[in-house]
Amino acid sequence: MGRFDDRVVAITGAAAGIGREAALRFAAEGAAVVLVDLPGDGLGETVAMVEAAGGRALGVTGDVTREDQVHAYVQAAVDTFGGLDALINNAGIEGRVGPLTELAVDAFDAVLAVNVRGVWLGMKHAAPAIAARGGGAIVNTASVAGLGGTPGIIAYGASKHAVVGMTKTAAMELAPMRIRVNAVCPSPVETRMMRALEAGMNPDDPEAVHALMAATIPLGRYGESSDVVALMCFLCSAEAEFLTGAAIPIDGGMRAR
Ligand SMILES: NC(=O)c1ccc[n+]([C@@H]2O[C@H](COP(=O)([O-])OP(=O)(O)OC[C@H]3O[C@@H](n4cnc5c(N)ncnc54)[C@H](O)[C@@H]3O)[C@@H](O)[C@H]2O)c1
């Protein structure tokens, strides 16, 4: 018996990193997973990995900033697996690294489109489908950058604070439908995104950035995708049935300072 037997879980940003790990873990625990990402090889690879492990997966190519494509992945969950029980609203981009005085408007807007509009659209279209099943869970991927200042990535920090704010509002609005909404707030995690941020902060020596950042984490290391996914699974499980509206650090103690 898996925790998510007979459940359908949609996961955005599933072609890589935390989203791929979530796909593998939810499927391993019994869920049918609907995996969403931009065009590219990664999404099909994740689907193949889930299926090779004996899981059920549907890949849906889509851009979370586009309302028609968000509606389409929710509809695909209903059409293929009969409904939707949970959404892992995880797709995100880091944007450019640099002083706020040098950031272009287009670059700022691009980050907010994915990280804010995409998360809102996911909730907008998933909530009615989840409500039709009698309730369920939404997990939004925020960041420690949604809980405090992060110099050099103002758009990203703004977007993740917005994810925390939207999570609280959605938790209150959707509670009558028995849909719980929580945010996970990871510290740096060992994925492509951190490699890009490290290179943006110090192109000559990204590994030095890694060492400096790891040193700010009391447990002494970056997170792994599996650390974050363990919390996502808990938040979608029956054990978390009284937990909603929370923004939970998963950060090795980074925000305990
Ligand atoms: N890696 C970290 O250190 C870290 C820390 C805190 C929070 N996060 C958050 O975790 C989430 C996952 O990040 P990750 O580290 O796995 O990064 P990643 O870059 O490996 O994965 C992000 C995925 O989102 C997809 N994506 C981007 N824009 C999209 C769009 N418009 N439509 C659909 N898919 C889109 C990408 O193609 C990619 O597959 C993000 O929201 C990120 O902000 C990451």
The ligand as a Tripos MOL2 file, in Angstrom:
@<TRIPOS>MOLECULE
LIG
   44    48     1     0     0
SMALL
NO_CHARGES

@<TRIPOS>ATOM
      1 N1         17.3960   24.5690   -6.6070 N.am      1 LIG1
      2 C1         17.2590   25.3640   -5.5630 C.2       1 LIG1
      3 O1         18.2220   25.6980   -4.8820 O.2       1 LIG1
      4 C2         15.8970   25.8620   -5.1640 C.ar      1 LIG1
      5 C3         15.7580   26.4460   -3.9110 C.ar      1 LIG1
      6 C4         14.5220   26.9370   -3.5240 C.ar      1 LIG1
      7 C5         13.4510   26.8250   -4.3930 C.ar      1 LIG1
      8 N2         13.6180   26.2520   -5.6100 N.ar      1 LIG1
      9 C6         12.4570   26.1690   -6.4980 C.3       1 LIG1
     10 O2         12.2180   24.8300   -6.8100 O.3       1 LIG1
     11 C7         11.5180   24.7500   -8.0500 C.3       1 LIG1
     12 C8         12.2070   23.7220   -8.9260 C.3       1 LIG1
     13 O3         13.5190   24.1950   -9.2160 O.3       1 LIG1
     14 P1         14.7470   23.2340   -9.5470 P.3       1 LIG1
     15 O4         15.8120   23.5580   -8.6110 O.co2     1 LIG1
     16 O5         14.2900   21.8410   -9.6840 O.co2     1 LIG1
     17 O6         15.1700   23.8780  -10.9580 O.3       1 LIG1
     18 P2         15.2890   23.2850  -12.4130 P.3       1 LIG1
     19 O7         15.6780   24.3990  -13.2700 O.co2     1 LIG1
     20 O8         16.1270   22.0510  -12.3920 O.co2     1 LIG1
     21 O9         13.7940   22.8170  -12.7400 O.3       1 LIG1
     22 C9         12.7770   23.7460  -13.0050 C.3       1 LIG1
     23 C10        11.8920   23.1770  -14.1040 C.3       1 LIG1
     24 O10        10.8420   24.1190  -14.3570 O.3       1 LIG1
     25 C11        10.6350   24.1510  -15.7620 C.3       1 LIG1
     26 N3         10.0110   25.3870  -16.1900 N.ar      1 LIG1
     27 C12        10.5540   26.6270  -16.2150 C.ar      1 LIG1
     28 N4          9.7070   27.4980  -16.7610 N.ar      1 LIG1
     29 C13         8.5810   26.8070  -17.0800 C.ar      1 LIG1
     30 C14         7.3510   27.1600  -17.6880 C.ar      1 LIG1
     31 N5          7.1050   28.4200  -18.1020 N.pl3     1 LIG1
     32 N6          6.4230   26.1930  -17.8800 N.ar      1 LIG1
     33 C15         6.6740   24.9240  -17.5000 C.ar      1 LIG1
     34 N7          7.8370   24.5180  -16.9260 N.ar      1 LIG1
     35 C16         8.7690   25.4580  -16.7190 C.ar      1 LIG1
     36 C17        12.0390   24.0120  -16.3310 C.3       1 LIG1
     37 O11        12.0150   23.6400  -17.6930 O.3       1 LIG1
     38 C18        12.6580   22.9740  -15.4230 C.3       1 LIG1
     39 O12        12.4780   21.6540  -15.8890 O.3       1 LIG1
     40 C19        11.5120   26.1730   -8.6200 C.3       1 LIG1
     41 O13        10.2660   26.7860   -8.3570 O.3       1 LIG1
     42 C20        12.6150   26.8520   -7.8300 C.3       1 LIG1
     43 O14        12.4350   28.2420   -7.7750 O.3       1 LIG1
     44 C21        14.8030   25.7520   -6.0090 C.ar      1 LIG1
@<TRIPOS>BOND
     1     1     2 1
     2     2     3 2
     3     2     4 1
     4     4     5 ar
     5     4    44 ar
     6     5     6 ar
     7     6     7 ar
     8     7     8 ar
     9     8     9 1
    10     8    44 ar
    11     9    10 1
    12     9    42 1
    13    10    11 1
    14    11    12 1
    15    11    40 1
    16    12    13 1
    17    13    14 1
    18    14    15 2
    19    14    16 1
    20    14    17 1
    21    17    18 1
    22    18    19 2
    23    18    20 1
    24    18    21 1
    25    21    22 1
    26    22    23 1
    27    23    24 1
    28    23    38 1
    29    24    25 1
    30    25    26 1
    31    25    36 1
    32    26    27 ar
    33    26    35 ar
    34    27    28 ar
    35    28    29 ar
    36    29    30 ar
    37    29    35 ar
    38    30    31 1
    39    30    32 ar
    40    32    33 ar
    41    33    34 ar
    42    34    35 ar
    43    36    37 1
    44    36    38 1
    45    38    39 1
    46    40    41 1
    47    40    42 1
    48    42    43 1
@<TRIPOS>SUBSTRUCTURE
     1 LIG1         1 GROUP 0 **** ****
